[in-house]
Amino acid sequence: MTIRVVIADDQPLLRGGFRLLIDSAPDMRVVAEADDGAQALALTREHRPDVVLMDIRMPHTDGLVATRRICTDPGLEGSRVLILTTFDLDEYVYTALRAGASGFVLKDTTPEDLLAAVRVVAAGDGLLAPRITRRLIAEFARRPQSARAVDTTPAALSTVTDREREVLREVARGLSNAEIAVRLHISAATAKTHVSRLLTKLDARDRAQLVVIAYESGLVTPGTP
């Protein structure tokens, strides 16, 4: 299956570079390019891509607004947003994840890592590299409890079983299914099943959203071993 991609970035040179890279991969194809968020939304609705490679800072409608609109549009459930950012300390990354982005990559990442990120997000897995997860946790630690929007956490958290809570804690630490399996002494298939149930119960698009829910609910707190 070919992964269909929309690229949204206001710099033509960068867009062109990303297009060349993605089109060079045998399993990917760029279906459209946008230079602002409004155009990105319109093209996503038109082409229904698997992945939208979205810059945050763009004129007119920025990437945050576009991400939120894409991720809350029932007709675009199959389109996932991968945020492009210049710095891993970008102040908008946390907001983008809360808006529904499936993860993010740095613009100076290697071509191989960028293509891998597109594949991971297209497969339905949120992309949070370990160092990025640490940055996200640090952001939670910096924010006062009252600013963590706990009241927006799905009430369905009360339906999560004890084992699923254990799995959710490990997801929030950035562990893969295989790593969770080792840590909790279960099979990788069982870990995957628990993650799938968590996604359904918490109405989360992917693992990135589970990380946000775990911290905003207070299930996991910064500094927890």
DODREN-792586 format. One record per residue (C-alpha): residue in three letters; x, y, z. Coordinates in steps of 0.25 Angstrom, whole numbers. Layout:
<atoms>
["ALA", [X, Y, Z]];
...
</atoms>
This chain:
<atoms>
["MET", [0, 0, 0]];
["THR", [5, 14, -4]];
["ILE", [5, 24, 8]];
["ARG", [-1, 37, 3]];
["VAL", [5, 50, 8]];
["VAL", [1, 64, 8]];
["ILE", [13, 74, 11]];
["ALA", [9, 87, 18]];
["ASP", [21, 97, 20]];
["ASP", [22, 112, 16]];
["GLN", [36, 111, 10]];
["PRO", [36, 106, -4]];
["LEU", [50, 101, -3]];
["LEU", [47, 92, 9]];
["ARG", [34, 87, 2]];
["GLY", [42, 83, -10]];
["GLY", [52, 76, -2]];
["PHE", [42, 68, 6]];
["ARG", [35, 64, -7]];
["LEU", [47, 59, -14]];
["LEU", [50, 51, -2]];
["ILE", [36, 45, 0]];
["ASP", [34, 42, -15]];
["SER", [48, 35, -15]];
["ALA", [42, 25, -5]];
["PRO", [36, 13, -12]];
["ASP", [24, 12, -2]];
["MET", [21, 27, -2]];
["ARG", [15, 38, -11]];
["VAL", [12, 53, -9]];
["VAL", [-2, 56, -13]];
["ALA", [-2, 71, -10]];
["GLU", [6, 83, -4]];
["ALA", [1, 94, 4]];
["ASP", [7, 107, 8]];
["ASP", [-2, 111, 20]];
["GLY", [-11, 104, 30]];
["ALA", [-24, 107, 22]];
["GLN", [-19, 101, 10]];
["ALA", [-14, 89, 17]];
["LEU", [-28, 87, 23]];
["ALA", [-35, 88, 9]];
["LEU", [-25, 79, 2]];
["THR", [-26, 69, 13]];
["ARG", [-41, 69, 11]];
["GLU", [-39, 67, -4]];
["HIS", [-29, 56, -4]];
["ARG", [-31, 49, 9]];
["PRO", [-16, 46, 11]];
["ASP", [-10, 36, 21]];
["VAL", [-1, 46, 27]];
["VAL", [0, 62, 27]];
["LEU", [14, 67, 29]];
["MET", [11, 80, 36]];
["ASP", [19, 92, 39]];
["ILE", [15, 99, 52]];
["ARG", [19, 113, 48]];
["MET", [12, 118, 35]];
["PRO", [5, 131, 31]];
["HIS", [-10, 133, 32]];
["THR", [-15, 120, 38]];
["ASP", [-4, 113, 45]];
["GLY", [-1, 98, 47]];
["LEU", [-7, 98, 61]];
["VAL", [-21, 102, 56]];
["ALA", [-20, 93, 44]];
["THR", [-16, 81, 52]];
["ARG", [-28, 83, 62]];
["ARG", [-38, 85, 50]];
["ILE", [-32, 72, 43]];
["CYS", [-32, 64, 56]];
["THR", [-46, 68, 60]];
["ASP", [-52, 66, 46]];
["PRO", [-60, 52, 46]];
["GLY", [-58, 51, 31]];
["LEU", [-43, 52, 33]];
["GLU", [-41, 41, 43]];
["GLY", [-31, 33, 35]];
["SER", [-22, 45, 33]];
["ARG", [-11, 47, 43]];
["VAL", [-3, 59, 46]];
["LEU", [12, 59, 47]];
["ILE", [18, 72, 52]];
["LEU", [30, 78, 47]];
["THR", [38, 87, 56]];
["THR", [51, 94, 56]];
["PHE", [54, 92, 71]];
["ASP", [51, 80, 80]];
["LEU", [48, 91, 91]];
["ASP", [38, 97, 82]];
["GLU", [27, 104, 92]];
["TYR", [16, 99, 82]];
["VAL", [19, 84, 82]];
["TYR", [11, 81, 94]];
["THR", [-1, 89, 89]];
["ALA", [0, 82, 76]];
["LEU", [0, 68, 83]];
["ARG", [-13, 73, 91]];
["ALA", [-19, 77, 78]];
["GLY", [-18, 63, 72]];
["ALA", [-4, 62, 65]];
["SER", [1, 48, 65]];
["GLY", [15, 53, 68]];
["PHE", [26, 61, 62]];
["VAL", [40, 61, 56]];
["LEU", [51, 72, 55]];
["LYS", [53, 78, 42]];
["ASP", [68, 75, 43]];
["THR", [65, 60, 45]];
["THR", [72, 50, 35]];
["PRO", [65, 46, 23]];
["GLU", [64, 32, 28]];
["ASP", [58, 36, 41]];
["LEU", [48, 45, 34]];
["LEU", [43, 34, 25]];
["ALA", [42, 24, 37]];
["ALA", [34, 35, 45]];
["VAL", [24, 36, 33]];
["ARG", [23, 20, 33]];
["VAL", [21, 20, 48]];
["VAL", [10, 30, 48]];
["ALA", [3, 24, 36]];
["ALA", [2, 11, 43]];
["GLY", [-6, 17, 54]];
["ASP", [5, 18, 64]];
["GLY", [9, 32, 71]];
["LEU", [23, 36, 69]];
["LEU", [30, 41, 82]];
["ALA", [45, 39, 82]];
["PRO", [51, 37, 96]];
["ARG", [57, 50, 97]];
["ILE", [44, 57, 92]];
["THR", [37, 49, 102]];
["ARG", [46, 55, 113]];
["ARG", [44, 69, 108]];
["LEU", [29, 67, 108]];
["ILE", [30, 61, 123]];
["ALA", [38, 73, 126]];
["GLU", [27, 82, 121]];
["PHE", [17, 75, 130]];
["ALA", [26, 77, 142]];
["ARG", [27, 92, 139]];
["ARG", [12, 95, 138]];
["PRO", [4, 97, 151]];
["GLN", [-6, 86, 153]];
["SER", [-17, 95, 150]];
["ALA", [-12, 98, 136]];
["ARG", [-12, 83, 132]];
["ALA", [-26, 83, 128]];
["VAL", [-29, 71, 136]];
["ASP", [-44, 73, 134]];
["THR", [-43, 70, 119]];
["THR", [-38, 56, 122]];
["PRO", [-48, 46, 117]];
["ALA", [-57, 41, 128]];
["ALA", [-55, 27, 122]];
["LEU", [-42, 26, 130]];
["SER", [-51, 21, 141]];
["THR", [-53, 8, 133]];
["VAL", [-39, 5, 131]];
["THR", [-34, -8, 138]];
["ASP", [-22, -9, 147]];
["ARG", [-14, -16, 137]];
["GLU", [-18, -5, 126]];
["ARG", [-14, 6, 136]];
["GLU", [0, -1, 137]];
["VAL", [1, -2, 122]];
["LEU", [-3, 13, 121]];
["ARG", [8, 17, 130]];
["GLU", [18, 10, 122]];
["VAL", [13, 16, 109]];
["ALA", [14, 30, 116]];
["ARG", [29, 27, 118]];
["GLY", [31, 25, 103]];
["LEU", [32, 10, 103]];
["SER", [29, 1, 91]];
["ASN", [20, -11, 92]];
["ALA", [32, -20, 93]];
["GLU", [38, -12, 104]];
["ILE", [25, -12, 112]];
["ALA", [24, -27, 110]];
["VAL", [38, -29, 117]];
["ARG", [35, -19, 128]];
["LEU", [22, -25, 132]];
["HIS", [25, -39, 129]];
["ILE", [15, -41, 118]];
["SER", [15, -45, 103]];
["ALA", [17, -34, 93]];
["ALA", [3, -38, 87]];
["THR", [-3, -36, 100]];
["ALA", [3, -22, 102]];
["LYS", [-2, -19, 88]];
["THR", [-16, -23, 92]];
["HIS", [-16, -15, 105]];
["VAL", [-11, -3, 97]];
["SER", [-22, -5, 86]];
["ARG", [-33, -5, 97]];
["LEU", [-27, 7, 104]];
["LEU", [-28, 14, 90]];
["THR", [-43, 10, 89]];
["LYS", [-47, 13, 104]];
["LEU", [-40, 27, 104]];
["ASP", [-44, 31, 90]];
["ALA", [-30, 33, 87]];
["ARG", [-25, 34, 72]];
["ASP", [-11, 28, 76]];
["ARG", [0, 26, 86]];
["ALA", [3, 41, 86]];
["GLN", [-11, 44, 91]];
["LEU", [-9, 33, 102]];
["VAL", [3, 40, 107]];
["VAL", [-4, 53, 109]];
["ILE", [-16, 46, 115]];
["ALA", [-7, 39, 125]];
["TYR", [-1, 52, 130]];
["GLU", [-13, 61, 130]];
["SER", [-21, 51, 138]];
["GLY", [-10, 50, 148]];
["LEU", [-8, 35, 146]];
["VAL", [6, 38, 143]];
["THR", [14, 50, 149]];
["PRO", [27, 56, 145]];
["GLY", [39, 49, 152]];
["THR", [31, 36, 154]];
["PRO", [42, 25, 153]];
</atoms>
